[in-house]
Amino acid sequence: MSNEVITTIYATLAGTISGAIIGAIGSIFATRELFKRERHKVFIEAFIAILAKLEDSIDDAPGFTYDVIVEAYPSCFNAYIGYRSILDATRSKALVAKWEHYCGGEDNGREYLPSEKRFYRFCKYIANMDNPEEEKTKRILAIKDIKDLIEIH
């Protein structure tokens, strides 16, 4: 065999291997991006369901906002964990801060013990039973907090 034939074979092999490597790397990045988009979509959809209930309902009974949020908590928490796992450190930290604000108790500057957090979760959305107008205020607060939470991406 001549040198030209051997050179052609090596060039063909090198080109094929390079193309396969580039294709594999591109495929990995595309799959990761698709996975991230899917997690983000699930996260947004979990909260869109709450927003739909809060914004479209005419129920002003005290406790309605709290009940809607607590009922949706398991699916929202699962979506939050999934979404948080794919974010970089900076975005994850921002999401955790917004999540803590959304789930937190009254905004009175008090730090709750880990054992207390479960009991005070969402208490800032509880309206006073003697003041039906307060439910509207709590609903507006919840809608604002949810919109703030889902804007991180």
KAPE-V155223 format. One record per residue. RES is the residue in one small letter. PHI is phi in whole degrees, 0 to 359 (NA if undefined). Layout:
res->RES phi->PHI
res->RES phi->PHI
This chain:
res->m phi->NA
res->s phi->274
res->n phi->298
res->e phi->294
res->v phi->292
res->i phi->296
res->t phi->298
res->t phi->296
res->i phi->297
res->y phi->298
res->a phi->295
res->t phi->295
res->l phi->297
res->a phi->298
res->g phi->295
res->t phi->294
res->i phi->295
res->s phi->299
res->g phi->297
res->a phi->295
res->i phi->295
res->i phi->298
res->g phi->296
res->a phi->294
res->i phi->296
res->g phi->299
res->s phi->295
res->i phi->297
res->f phi->295
res->a phi->295
res->t phi->294
res->r phi->299
res->e phi->296
res->l phi->297
res->f phi->298
res->k phi->299
res->r phi->297
res->e phi->294
res->r phi->297
res->h phi->296
res->k phi->299
res->v phi->297
res->f phi->298
res->i phi->297
res->e phi->299
res->a phi->299
res->f phi->274
res->i phi->298
res->a phi->299
res->i phi->292
res->l phi->302
res->a phi->299
res->k phi->295
res->l phi->288
res->e phi->280
res->d phi->263
res->s phi->275
res->i phi->254
res->d phi->286
res->d phi->255
res->a phi->295
res->p phi->304
res->g phi->102
res->f phi->299
res->t phi->300
res->y phi->301
res->d phi->299
res->v phi->297
res->i phi->292
res->v phi->293
res->e phi->298
res->a phi->272
res->y phi->305
res->p phi->302
res->s phi->291
res->c phi->292
res->f phi->295
res->n phi->299
res->a phi->295
res->y phi->298
res->i phi->298
res->g phi->297
res->y phi->290
res->r phi->300
res->s phi->293
res->i phi->256
res->l phi->275
res->d phi->289
res->a phi->300
res->t phi->295
res->r phi->292
res->s phi->297
res->k phi->297
res->a phi->295
res->l phi->295
res->v phi->299
res->a phi->298
res->k phi->294
res->w phi->297
res->e phi->298
res->h phi->295
res->y phi->297
res->c phi->275
res->g phi->294
res->g phi->284
res->e phi->303
res->d phi->277
res->n phi->245
res->g phi->81
res->r phi->280
res->e phi->267
res->y phi->270
res->l phi->292
res->p phi->305
res->s phi->289
res->e phi->274
res->k phi->305
res->r phi->297
res->f phi->281
res->y phi->262
res->r phi->303
res->f phi->66
res->c phi->293
res->k phi->290
res->y phi->261
res->i phi->273
res->a phi->269
res->n phi->292
res->m phi->298
res->d phi->276
res->n phi->228
res->p phi->300
res->e phi->294
res->e phi->295
res->e phi->300
res->k phi->297
res->t phi->296
res->k phi->294
res->r phi->295
res->i phi->299
res->l phi->299
res->a phi->297
res->i phi->299
res->k phi->297
res->d phi->296
res->i phi->292
res->k phi->296
res->d phi->296
res->l phi->293
res->i phi->275
res->e phi->278
res->i phi->280
res->h phi->200
